[in-house]
Amino acid sequence: MKKSNKNIKKLEKIKMKGLKTPSFIILFTGKIHAKNKIIKKEDGKILSTWLERKQKDFNLYSAVILKVTGCILLAFRTELAKKEYMQNQNISKLTAMKEEIQNMHPMSIKEKRTERSLKKAIIEIQDIYDKDNETIKTLQLAISEFEHKSFQLIQKTKEQAESKMLTYLQGAKMIVDKTELIEEASKETKLYTQHCKYENKTIEREVE
């Protein structure tokens, strides 16, 4: 749990550029930009290099958050792949041993000892399998929760950025729907998803 909290703090330390700028400065910036026609409205769209820069800042922030998330979760994914590989190996062993016992008709003392040894081995492997299964569920949950936390931070930052942009537009005396202000970092999210798939395949090959 402590390690998980430490990793979350790593994410929380990552900040989007410009969010600490006081609102009165942003308000004044919008006013000056409107006066100098640096911000303008054309065909129902607001054109502003300042707004464009905020979008780029948000995309960069999202990319960094997701990169750090991937780095932190690498150890979790590696451990998960190892456990899943061992599970498959143990399933094969259990299946083979159970079939062997079913086909056995022990008569001699040696054959009966072999049967007992097989039954004991089955219990031991089954115990390992059950414990590993719990570990797998824990790892899967940890990965899912950590990724959820990452996307929560991205969404929170998006809302903060939109608030700053609204202040800027207020200073420029322009009204716009909040949903039109900043786009989701879809490219960065897609790249993260693709990287995770590639990473998982690489880990699986290494484990095998």
C-alpha positions in Angstrom: 0.0 0.0 0.0 2.8 2.4 0.9 4.5 1.7 -2.5 1.2 2.3 -4.3 0.8 5.7 -2.5 4.4 6.6 -3.3 3.8 5.9 -7.0 0.6 8.0 -7.0 2.5 10.9 -5.5 4.9 10.6 -8.4 2.0 11.2 -10.8 0.6 14.0 -8.6 3.9 15.9 -8.8 3.6 16.2 -12.6 1.9 19.5 -13.4 0.7 21.1 -16.5 2.5 24.3 -17.4 0.6 27.6 -16.7 -2.0 26.3 -14.2 -0.4 28.3 -11.4 -0.7 31.6 -13.3 -3.0 33.9 -11.2 -6.5 34.5 -12.7 -6.1 38.3 -12.8 -3.1 38.0 -15.0 -4.9 35.6 -17.4 -7.9 37.9 -17.4 -5.7 40.9 -18.3 -4.0 38.9 -21.0 -7.3 38.1 -22.6 -8.2 41.8 -22.5 -4.9 42.9 -24.1 -5.1 40.1 -26.8 -8.7 41.2 -27.7 -7.6 44.9 -27.9 -4.6 44.0 -30.2 -6.7 41.5 -32.1 -4.4 38.6 -31.2 -7.6 36.7 -30.4 -10.5 36.8 -32.9 -13.6 35.0 -34.0 -13.9 33.6 -37.5 -16.7 31.4 -38.9 -17.9 30.8 -35.3 -14.4 29.6 -34.2 -12.2 31.5 -31.8 -8.6 31.8 -33.0 -5.9 32.4 -30.4 -2.3 31.3 -30.2 -2.7 31.5 -26.4 -5.5 28.9 -26.5 -3.5 26.8 -28.9 -0.6 26.8 -26.5 -2.8 25.7 -23.7 -4.0 22.7 -25.8 -0.3 21.8 -26.5 0.6 22.1 -22.8 -2.3 19.8 -21.9 -1.3 17.2 -24.5 2.3 17.3 -23.3 1.1 16.9 -19.7 -1.0 13.9 -20.7 1.9 12.3 -22.6 4.2 12.7 -19.5 1.6 11.3 -17.1 0.9 8.3 -19.3 4.6 7.7 -19.9 5.3 7.6 -16.1 2.3 5.4 -15.6 3.7 2.9 -18.2 7.1 2.9 -16.5 5.6 2.4 -13.0 3.3 -0.4 -14.2 6.1 -2.3 -16.1 7.1 -4.2 -13.0 3.5 -5.1 -12.3 2.9 -6.3 -15.9 6.1 -8.3 -15.8 5.1 -10.0 -12.5 1.6 -10.6 -13.9 3.0 -12.2 -17.1 5.3 -14.5 -15.0 2.4 -15.6 -12.8 0.1 -16.2 -15.8 2.8 -18.2 -17.6 3.3 -20.4 -14.4 -0.5 -20.9 -14.2 -0.6 -22.3 -17.7 2.4 -24.6 -16.9 0.7 -25.8 -13.7 -2.6 -26.4 -15.5 -0.8 -28.6 -18.0 0.9 -30.5 -15.1 -2.3 -31.0 -13.2 -4.1 -32.2 -16.2 -1.4 -34.7 -17.1 -1.1 -36.0 -13.5 -4.9 -36.4 -13.1 -5.1 -38.4 -16.3 -2.2 -40.6 -15.2 -3.9 -41.4 -11.9 -7.2 -42.2 -13.7 -5.3 -44.7 -15.9 -3.5 -46.3 -13.0 -4.5 -49.5 -11.4 -1.9 -49.9 -8.7 -1.3 -53.4 -7.5 2.3 -53.5 -6.2 3.7 -51.5 -3.3 5.8 -49.5 -5.8 2.8 -48.6 -7.9 0.8 -47.5 -4.8 3.7 -45.3 -3.7 3.8 -43.7 -7.1 0.0 -43.0 -6.9 0.4 -41.5 -3.5 3.3 -39.3 -4.7 1.2 -38.1 -7.6 -1.7 -37.3 -5.4 0.5 -35.4 -3.1 2.1 -33.5 -6.0 -1.4 -32.6 -7.3 -2.3 -31.1 -3.9 0.9 -29.1 -3.8 0.6 -27.8 -7.3 -3.1 -27.0 -6.8 -2.2 -25.0 -3.7 0.4 -23.0 -5.7 -2.1 -22.5 -8.5 -4.7 -21.1 -6.1 -2.2 -18.7 -4.4 -0.9 -17.5 -7.8 -4.5 -17.0 -8.9 -5.1 -14.6 -6.0 -1.8 -12.8 -6.8 -2.9 -12.5 -10.4 -6.3 -10.9 -9.4 -4.4 -8.5 -7.0 -2.0 -7.4 -9.8 -4.8 -7.0 -12.3 -6.7 -4.8 -9.8 -3.6 -2.8 -9.0 -2.9 -2.1 -12.7 -6.5 -1.2 -13.3 -6.8 1.1 -10.3 -3.5 2.9 -11.1 -4.5 3.5 -14.7 -7.8 4.8 -13.4 -6.0 7.2 -11.1 -3.9 8.5 -14.0 -6.9 9.2 -16.2 -8.6 10.9 -13.2 -5.6 13.2 -12.8 -5.7 14.0 -16.6 -9.4 14.8 -16.4 -8.9 17.0 -13.3 -6.1 18.9 -15.1 -8.3 19.2 -18.2 -11.0 20.9 -16.0 -8.4 23.2 -14.4 -7.1 24.2 -17.9 -10.6 24.9 -19.1 -11.2 27.1 -16.1 -8.1 29.2 -17.0 -9.2 29.4 -20.6 -12.6 30.6 -19.6 -11.0 33.3 -17.6 -8.9 34.3 -20.6 -12.0 34.5 -22.8 -13.8 36.4 -20.1 -11.0 39.0 -20.3 -11.4 39.1 -24.1 -15.2 39.5 -23.7 -15.9 36.3 -25.7 -18.4 33.6 -24.7 -17.9 30.0 -25.7 -19.2 26.6 -24.7 -16.8 25.0 -22.2 -16.9 21.7 -24.1 -15.3 23.4 -27.1 -12.3 24.7 -25.2 -9.9 21.8 -24.9 -9.8 18.5 -26.7 -9.1 15.2 -25.1 -5.6 13.9 -25.5 -6.8 11.1 -27.7 -3.5 10.7 -29.6 -1.5 10.4 -26.4 -4.1 7.9 -24.9 -4.0 5.8 -28.1 -0.2 5.7 -28.1 -0.3 4.6 -24.5 -2.7 1.8 -25.3 -0.6 0.6 -28.3 2.5 0.8 -26.2 1.0 -1.3 -23.4 -0.1 -4.0 -25.9 3.4 -4.1 -27.5 5.0 -4.1 -24.0 2.7 -7.0 -22.9 3.7 -9.1 -26.0 7.4 -8.4 -25.4 7.1 -9.4 -21.7 5.3 -12.6 -22.6 8.0 -13.6 -25.1 10.7 -12.9 -22.5 8.9 -14.9 -19.8 8.4 -17.8 -22.2 
